[in-house]
Amino acid sequence: MNRKTFLKSLALLPLAGSTMRLQDLNKMTQPFTSTQKMPVLFLGHGSPMNAIEENEFVTGFRNVAKEIPKPQAILCVSAHWETRGTYVTAMENPVTIHDFGGFPKELFEVQYPAPGSPELASETKDIIKKTEVHLDEKWGLDHGAWSVIKHLYPNADVPVIQLSLDYYQTPQYHYELAGELASLREKGVLIIGSGNMVHNLREVSWKHLDKVYAFDWALEASDKMKQFILNDDHKSLINYTSHGKAYSLAVPSPEHYLPLLYTLALKDKGDTVSLFNDKPVAGALTMTSVKIDTQ
């Protein structure tokens, strides 16, 4: 349902005896109101343990939230929701998904009860023309979303929806689809890509798990990525398989890399790009995160 249709349907509701409170109505229409253009973020989410640990990366997430306007809603593209086709979560109350194993009980007890937004899900479905977007009632918030968003907005008072990654599609396809989300930036929506630019779990150095450390190939690939990002060379980032062995080791599969393309596709000419949490961990991961903002 688009905004116009939604407001027409509201006009048919009886005023007397309605249990809908004014603040509830405002909450439902908020994602569709015009705002200043919101920034866009790519967050290197790293280990799920970042959800409960105190470290410099968690501090970086909290700090970036202080630097940007508080959004009316969040659309998150997470590395951890891959589908055949494109889906967007459309439930009122998304569950907290603990999509990992082998971690302490404390981590599995974390809940992030942010509301969803069926209205924003419908708006997202309507504005994407590249493919049919399906409304999903089963997924929720995976750890690529909640483990970082909980540090940005710990009160869970910002509605969150997720857009899935169609694993059958090319990087160019994802970049072009992401560009269709641009209008949401002017409707109070913070768009977040959550993954890791360098992400090779098979090559992780377990003895350096909690240490700032990188293999030479990880540093080489990371430096190339950052150069492409800061030079607005999105074509090279899209064609990531053409940059040699170091890049291939850094991106052995695309799911953690593609959310970066969703973020960069939304950069306008007048926007600035900055990096934060720009450090490697465990040899084969980087926590490098990106903020795109208006000048």
FISEVEX-953533 format. One record per residue: x, y, z of N, C-alpha, C, O in turn. Coordinates in steps of 0.05 Angstrom, whole numbers, plus 5000, padded with zeros to 4 digits. Example, Ala and Ser with C-alpha at 12.3 -4.5 7.8 and 13.67 -1.06 7.14 Angstrom:
# residues 2
526448865156524649105156526449345156528549345169525749555142527349795143525850015157526850235161
# end
This chain:
# residues 295
501749765000500050005000501850255000503550285017501350434980502950684981501750885000499550835011503051105003502251295024499451415017497851445035498951474992496451594984494151414990492151495001494451154982492350964987491950925017489650895027494150915032494050875060492551095074490851045092493051345066491651575079488751575071487051655088488051495047485251475039483751275056481551325065485051045061483850845078483450935106481450865119485251105116484951205143482551395145481251405166481951535123479751725123477051575127475151695135476951325120474551165122474051055151471950955157476151075168475850975195474051155211474351395209472251045228470651215245472351345266474051225279471751605271473251745291472351665319473951625337469751645323468651585349469151285355468651115338470051235379470350955388472850825377473350585383474550965362476950845351478950815374479350985390480250575374482250525395485050615386486950595401485250725362487850805352488651075365487151275362490851085379491751325391493151505370494151395350493151755375494351945356497351885352498351895330498751805374501551745371502051495354504051475341500151305356500351065339500051135310501451035293498051305304497651395277500051545266500851505243501251715283503651865274505951675268507451715249506151465285508351265281508051125255510051055242505551065247505050915223505551085198506450975177505151345199505551515176508251635174509051745154509751625196512351755197514251685174515551865163514651425167516551365146516051495119517851505102513651605116512951725090513052035090512552155070513852155112514052445113516752535104518752395108516852765091519352865080521152965103520153085122523652915100525652995120528153095106528253075081530053195121532653245109533752975100533052765111535452985080536552735069538252595090540052705102537552335094538952185115541652085104541952045079543552035121546051905113545551615106543351515109547651475098547551185092549951065106552151195106549750825116551950705131552550425120550650275112555050355119555850075117557350015143559250145151556349805158557549735183558949465182557649265174561449465188562949205190562149075216563049165238560448865215559348775240561048575255560848545279562848425241564648245254563348025270561147935262564547945292563447725308560847805321560448035329559047605324556547665340557147755368555447885381559447685379560147765406560348065409560248165432560548215387560548505389557848605400557648835409555848435400553248515411553348555441551848715452555148405454555148415484557848505495558148545519559848535478562548615488562848925487561449055472564649015503565449305501568149315488570149215498568349445465570849475451570749725433568749865433572849785420573050035404571050035381570250255372570349805371568449795348565649865357564150005343564849755380562249825392562150125397560050245392564250235408564350525412564050675386562750885385565250575365564950695338562150705329561250895318560650485333557850475326556250685341554550825330556750695367555350885384555951175376554151345375558451225369559251495362557951585336557151815334557751405317556651485291553651555294552551725280552251415313549451475318549151755329547051885324551151855343550952125354551452345333550752575336552752265311553452445290551252495269551452675253549252325269547252335248544452385261544052335284542552485245539852515255538552245263539152045250536952245283535551995290533551935269531852105263533651695258531751625236528951575246528551515269527051585227524351505233524051205229522251075240525851085213525850795209528550715197530050885188529150455198531650355187531050135167529349955173532350135145532349915126535149795126537049935119535349545133537949415135538249195115536449025111540549195101541248975082543548825096545748925098542948585105544848425121545948195105544648085088548548145110549847915097548547655104548947455090546947645125545947395135543047325127541747155139542047475107539347395097539647375066539147565052540247135057540447075029538046915020537246725034536846984998534446864988534546824958536246944944532746664948532346644919530046844913527746794921530647054899528747274897529247484918531147454934527747694918528147924937525747944956523447944947526347964982524247975002524848205021527048295024522648305033522948515053521148435077518848355073522148465101520548385124518248575128518648825126515948465133513548635134511748585159509348645158512948475180511448425204511548655223513448825222509648675241509548885261511748855282512949055291512348605290514248555311516248335303515848105309518448415290520348215281521748085305522448215324522147815303523547675324526547715322527547785300527947685344530847695345531947415338531547225353533347395315534247135306537147095315538847265311537646865328540346795337541446595318541546355323542346695295543146525272546146465274547646545256546946335295549846265299549946045320547945975332552245925323552545715343555245735357557145865346555545605380558145585393558845835409561245865417556946005415557446245431556246215459554546045464556946395477555946375505552946415506551746545490551846295527548946315531547946605533545746675524549646775544549047055547548247185520546547355519549647105499549147215472546347125462544947275450545646875467543146765458540746885474538446865465541347005496539247125512538647415504536647535513540247525486539847805478537347815460536947665442535648005467533348065450533448365442534248535457532748415417532548685407529748735397529248685373527948825414525148835407524249085391522149195397525849165372525049395355522549315339522349095330520649505336518349445319519149425290521249525281517449295275517749295246516149525234515249705249515849525208514249735195513049615169514349635148510649495170509449395146509049615125509049565101508649865135508250085117510750145101510650185076513050145114515550195100516249955082517349995060515549715090515949485073514349515047515449455026511849605049510249645025511349865008511349844983512350075020513550295005516050194991516450264967517650035004520049924991519349744968520549754947517349574971516349404950515449574926516049504903514149794931513049964909515250114894515050144869517350194908519350364894521350194878522750304861521649944885523549774870522249664845520249524846523249744822522149664797523849444783522849314764526249404792528049214779527148924781527748764764525648864803524748594807522248604824521548814836520848384826518548374844519648324872521148134877518748484891519548454919517248324934514948414932517948114949515947964963515948054993518048095005513548085004513248155032513547905049512147705044515347915069515947685085514947715113515147925125513747505124512647505151514047305169513247265192516247175160517446955174520247015185521046895205521747205173524547235180524947375207525047235227525147635207525647775232528147945229528748045208529747965251532248115251534547915256534747815279536247865237538547685241540747845255540648085258542947705262545047835278546548045262547848215273546548025235547748235219546348505223547548715220543848485231542248735236542348805266543449025273541348635283540948715311543548755327543648915345545648595320548048615336549448885333550948965351548949025312550049295309548049515314548749715326545549475305543549685309542949725339542249945347543249515355542849545384544749745396544149865417547049785384548949985395548350265385548850465399547150285361546350545351543850645366543750885374541950475370539350545383538650335404536950165399539950355427539650145448536750125459536049925471535150335456532450325467530550175448528150145455531550085425529849935406527350085399525149975396527650355396525250525391525150625362523550805357526750505344526550575316525750325301526950115303523550345285522650115269524850015250526250185238525149755247527149635230525949435211524449265220526549455186525949245166528549155153530549295153528448905142530748805128529948745099527748655093531948795081531648725053533648505047535948525054532748295035534448055031536348095007535948264990538347915006540247904983539447664966539447434975538847714941538347494922540947384913542447504898541647144923544347034918544646934889546846854882542646944873542846864845543747104827544247064803543747344838544247574822547147674823548547604842547847844804550647944801551048184819549048314827553548264824554048504839552848754825551848934838553048764798551948984783548949004788547849224791547548784788544748774793544048884821542249054824545548804841545048904868545549204870544049344884547649294857548249584857546049744845545249954855544949644823542749794809540249784825538749984827539649554837537249534854537449724878535449854885539749734890540249914913539650204906538550354922540350284881539950564873537050634873536350874876535250444871532350504870531250574898529050664901532950534918532050594946532550884953531950974975533751044935534751314941532651494954533251644972530151474944528051654954527551614984526551804997528151384995527651335023529451505041528751565064531751595030533551765046532152025053532852145074530252115037528852365043526252325057524552505058525852085067523352025082524051925110522551775122526352005120527051935147528151655151528351565174528951525129529851245131532851235130534051335111534051105150536851055151537350785138536450575148538750775116539350525102542150435111544150575109542250185120544750065131545349815116543749635113547849795105548849545096550649425118552249565129550249175124551749045146553148795136551848605127555748795137557348575128560248605137560748705159562148535121564948595125566348605098566048425082567948805094569348845069571248615063571348505041572848545083574548315082573448105101573148155125572747865091571347675107571947395097570747295078573947255109574646985102574946825127577146805138572846695136572946545161574746305160575746215180575146195136576945965134579946035139581545865147580546295136583346375140583746525166585946625171581746535183581946675209584146565226584446325228585646745238587746665257586446665285586046885297585846435296584446415321586046525344584846615364588646515343590246625364590246935365591047055384589247045342589047345341586147425340585447645331584347255351581447295348580547575358578947705346581647655380580847915392582948125389583048325404584748085370586948275366586848415339585948295320587848655339588148805313590448675298592748725305589848525278591848385263590748305236588448245233592548315215591748245188593948105173596248175176593247905157595147795138595747995116594148175112597947955103598748145082596648165060596048385050595447935052593447945031590948105040589748235023590248085065587948225075588448525075586748685068590948615082591648895082591648995053590649215047592748835035592848915007590048954995589449154982588248765000585548794990584049025004582649174990584449055030583049275044583949545034582349725030586549575029587549825018586349884991585650114985586149684974584849724947581949814950581049994937580549674968577749734972577350024981575650164971578950105000578650375011579450584990578250794989581450524974582150714952579850744933579150964924578650514925576350534907574050684919572750844906573450644945571250774958571751074959569951234952574051164968574651444971574951594944574651834943575551444923575751554896573151534880573051594856571051444893568451394880568651214856567251244836570451024857570850834835569050584840570050374847566450624837564550414843564750184823564149954829565550254798565750044778567849824786567349594783570049914798572049724807571049564830571749324833569549684848568449544870566349334861566149114873564849404841562849214830564248974817563448744820566349034802567848824789570048704807572448694799569248624830571248554851572748294845574848244856571748134827573147874820575547914802576947724795575948164793578048214773580648334784582348424769580948324811583148474824585248294836586848384853585448044827587647874836587147704860584947704872589247564869589047364890588247484917586647364931589447704924588847824950585947884953584647824974584848004932581948074933580247814934578247814947581147614919579647364919579647234947577547114955581847244961581947144988580147315007578947205025580147565002578547745019575547715016574047745034574747644991571947604985571547334972571047304948571747114988571346854977568546784970568046614953566646924981563746914974562647194978563647344994560547254963559747544961558047654983557747894985556847485000554647585018555547805037553947975043558047795047558848005066559848255051560148465064560348225026561348455010559048614997559248854995557048474988554848604974553448834989552749034977553148805016551949035030553449295027552349515029556149285022557649515016556649654991556449894989556049494970555149604945552349734948551849934935550749634966548149754971548550034983547050224977550450065000551050325012552150524991551250744989554150434976555450614957553650694934553950914924551850524927549950594905548150824912547050954894547950894937546251104946547751374950546551564960550251374943551751624946551051824923551151754900550352064931549852274912552452434907554352414923552452594886554852754880555652944902558052984907553753054916554453244937555053124964555653264983554952854966555452724991558352684997560052674978559052665022561752605030561952315040559952195048564352205038564851925047566951935068569052065065566551795090568551775111568551485121566551345120570851405132571251135143571451145173572551345184570550945187570950915215571250625222570650445205572050565247572550285255574450145235574249905230576250305224577950205202580350045212582650135210579749805222581949625231581349335224578949265222583449175221583048885216583048735242584248825262581848505243581948325266582248045256581347965234583547885273583747595268584947515242584547295231586547695230587947635206586447665181587447765161583947575181582447545156579747695155578047635139579447885174576948045175577748335177579748405190576048515166576348795172573748905182571548825173573949085202571549215213570949475200569149625209572449545180572049805166569149865160567749695148568250095167565550185163565550445148567550595148563250505135563150735117560750905124558550805129561151165125558851355129558751535104560751665097556451545092555851725070553951935080551751875090554652185077552952405089553052645071554752675054551052815075550953065061552953255072553753235095553853445056555953635065554653845084556054025094
# end
